Amino acid sequence: MIEQLLADDHEEIVAIIDNDQDWQEQWEKFKSADVAIDFSMPSVAVANMLKAFQAGVPVVVGTTGWQEQLGYVTDCCQQLNGSLVHGSNFSIGANLFMRINKMLAALMDRQPQYAPSLEEVHHIHKKDAPSGTAITLAKDLIGEVDRIDHWELTDTPLEDKMALPVTARREGEVAGIHTVTWHSEDDDIQIVHNAHNRKGFARGAIRAARWLTTHPGIHDFPDIVLSL
């Protein structure tokens, strides 16, 4: 999708890397790039970023499932004077949704009759569960609500009232649906982000890539989304 949108905008794609052989054969072309965009696999995302830093190419990373190594990646990026934009979701709409989630959670902190839960649904090809977006939503909610101090991946109600239940489902080719529910005996409050396709993620990554070419450093996508 990113390749298609870039072609529509008449942008030159100097290299497409899918495997180790591509890295060897296209290394010189890769080094000539103004910016790289990585939507790969958790197992290779960190190695891809390090190659970009070594090549002096700013990189936008939308791959999830590697964030436990963010500290290491940040250190390497700084040592090699690299530039990076990373995020769990590059959809502009999804990032606005994350901000709404934090605002709602802050309001609900003073409403103990409501119990929160989170559900995400993605296509069957997605490797990590829950999604990076779901984890971000969960952490943001926990940060605003004193009566919840951790999240747990589950398909059934939790006895631990301090835990936020998170459900992950894999169905067909679903681009991504995230639902935050606040349930009480009297009513429910829900907010939902439903991605109709993958274009929104691709467009956000391309906008971030263009922005990064003139804004060096290390950036979290949610922090810059309103500046794009």
C-alpha positions in Angstrom: 0.0 0.0 0.0 2.9 2.4 0.8 4.5 1.5 -2.5 1.2 2.2 -4.4 0.6 5.6 -2.7 4.2 6.7 -3.3 3.9 5.8 -7.0 0.6 7.8 -7.1 2.5 10.8 -5.7 5.3 10.3 -8.3 7.9 9.6 -5.5 11.0 7.6 -6.4 11.4 4.3 -4.6 15.1 3.5 -4.7 15.0 0.1 -3.0 12.6 -2.5 -1.7 14.0 -4.8 0.9 12.3 -8.1 1.7 15.2 -10.4 2.8 18.9 -10.6 3.5 19.7 -11.0 -0.2 18.0 -7.8 -1.0 20.1 -6.0 1.7 23.2 -7.3 0.0 22.2 -6.5 -3.5 20.5 -3.1 -2.8 22.7 -1.7 -0.1 24.2 1.1 -2.2 20.7 2.0 -3.5 19.4 2.0 0.0 22.1 4.4 1.2 21.0 6.9 -1.4 17.5 7.1 0.1 16.2 10.3 1.7 14.2 8.2 4.2 13.2 4.6 4.8 9.8 3.1 5.9 9.8 -0.2 7.8 6.6 -2.4 8.1 8.2 -5.8 8.4 8.3 -8.3 11.2 9.1 -8.0 14.9 12.0 -10.5 14.5 13.9 -8.3 11.9 12.7 -4.7 12.7 15.5 -3.9 15.1 18.1 -5.2 12.6 16.5 -3.1 9.9 16.7 0.0 12.0 20.3 -0.5 12.8 21.1 -0.9 9.1 19.3 2.4 8.4 21.3 4.1 11.2 24.5 2.7 9.8 23.6 3.9 6.3 22.7 7.4 7.5 19.1 7.0 6.4 16.3 8.3 8.6 13.7 5.6 9.3 10.0 5.4 10.1 9.0 2.2 11.8 5.5 1.0 12.0 6.3 -2.6 12.9 5.1 -3.6 16.4 6.2 -6.3 18.8 9.8 -5.1 19.2 9.3 -2.3 21.7 10.9 -4.1 24.6 14.2 -3.2 22.8 13.3 0.5 22.4 16.0 1.5 24.9 18.7 -0.4 23.0 17.4 1.0 19.7 17.4 4.6 21.1 21.0 4.2 22.3 22.1 2.9 18.9 20.3 5.7 17.1 22.0 8.3 19.2 25.4 6.8 18.9 25.1 6.6 15.1 23.5 10.1 14.8 20.4 8.5 13.3 16.8 9.7 13.0 13.8 7.7 13.9 10.0 7.9 14.1 8.3 5.0 15.7 4.8 4.2 16.7 2.3 1.5 17.3 -0.2 2.9 14.8 0.4 5.3 12.0 -3.3 6.1 11.3 -4.1 9.7 12.0 -7.6 8.7 13.0 -6.3 6.1 15.4 -4.0 8.5 17.0 -6.8 11.0 17.6 -8.7 8.0 19.0 -5.8 7.4 21.5 -6.1 11.0 22.7 -9.8 10.6 23.2 -9.2 7.4 25.1 -6.9 9.2 27.6 -9.4 12.1 28.0 -12.3 9.6 28.7 -10.2 7.6 31.1 -9.4 10.8 33.1 -13.1 11.5 33.4 -13.8 7.9 34.4 -11.2 7.9 37.1 -13.8 9.5 39.4 -16.6 7.1 38.3 -15.8 3.8 40.1 -19.1 2.3 39.1 -17.7 1.8 35.6 -15.3 -1.1 34.8 -13.2 -0.8 31.7 -12.3 -3.4 29.1 -10.5 -3.4 25.7 -11.0 -5.5 22.6 -9.0 -5.5 19.4 -9.7 -7.4 16.1 -7.1 -7.8 13.3 -6.5 -9.9 10.2 -5.2 -13.4 10.6 -1.8 -12.5 9.4 -0.9 -10.3 12.3 1.9 -11.8 14.3 1.6 -10.1 17.7 -1.3 -10.1 20.1 -2.5 -7.9 21.6 -1.8 -5.3 19.0 0.7 -2.5 19.7 -2.2 -0.1 19.5 -4.1 -2.0 22.1 -1.1 -2.0 24.4 -0.8 1.7 24.0 -4.5 2.2 24.7 -4.2 0.0 27.8 -1.2 1.8 29.2 -2.7 5.2 28.6 -5.9 4.2 30.3 -4.0 2.7 33.3 -2.1 5.9 33.6 -5.3 7.9 34.1 -7.3 5.5 36.3 -6.0 4.8 39.8 -8.1 1.7 40.4 -6.5 -0.2 37.5 -2.8 -0.9 37.7 -2.1 -3.5 34.9 -3.6 -5.2 31.9 -4.1 -8.9 31.2 -4.8 -10.7 27.9 -7.9 -12.8 28.4 -11.0 -14.2 26.8 -13.0 -14.4 30.0 -13.9 -12.0 32.8 -11.1 -11.4 35.4 -11.4 -11.8 39.1 -8.7 -9.3 39.7 -10.5 -5.9 39.8 -7.2 -4.0 39.4 -6.6 -5.6 36.0 -7.8 -4.3 32.7 -9.0 -7.2 30.6 -7.7 -7.1 27.0 -9.2 -9.4 24.3 -7.4 -10.0 21.0 -9.2 -11.7 18.0 -7.9 -12.6 14.6 -10.5 -12.7 11.8 -10.2 -12.7 8.0 -8.6 -9.5 6.6 -9.8 -7.0 9.2 -7.6 -4.0 9.0 -8.1 -3.2 12.7 -10.9 -2.5 15.2 -10.2 -1.2 18.7 -13.0 -0.9 21.2 -12.7 0.5 24.7 -15.8 -0.2 26.9 -16.8 1.2 30.3 -19.5 -1.0 31.7 -21.7 -0.3 34.7 -24.9 -1.8 36.0 -26.9 1.0 34.5 -25.2 1.6 31.1 -22.2 1.2 28.9 -19.9 3.9 27.3 -17.9 2.8 24.3 -15.4 4.4 21.9 -14.4 2.6 18.7 -11.9 3.0 16.0 -12.6 0.9 12.9 -10.1 1.1 10.1 -11.8 0.5 6.8 -8.6 -0.4 5.0 -4.8 0.0 5.3 -4.5 3.2 3.4 -4.8 5.3 6.6 -1.8 3.6 8.1 0.2 4.0 4.9 -0.7 7.7 4.5 0.3 8.4 8.1 3.7 6.7 7.6 4.4 8.6 4.4 3.5 11.9 6.1 5.8 11.0 9.0 8.6 10.1 6.5 8.4 13.4 4.7 8.4 15.2 8.1 11.4 13.3 9.4 13.6 14.4 6.5 13.6 17.9 8.0 13.2 17.1 11.7 16.1 14.9 12.8 16.1 13.0 16.1 14.0 10.4 17.8 10.3 10.8 17.8 7.2 8.9 19.0 4.5 9.2 16.3 1.7 10.2 18.6 3.8 13.2 19.8 4.2 14.6 16.3 0.9 13.6 14.7 -0.6 17.1 15.1 2.5 18.7 13.5 2.3 16.7 10.2 
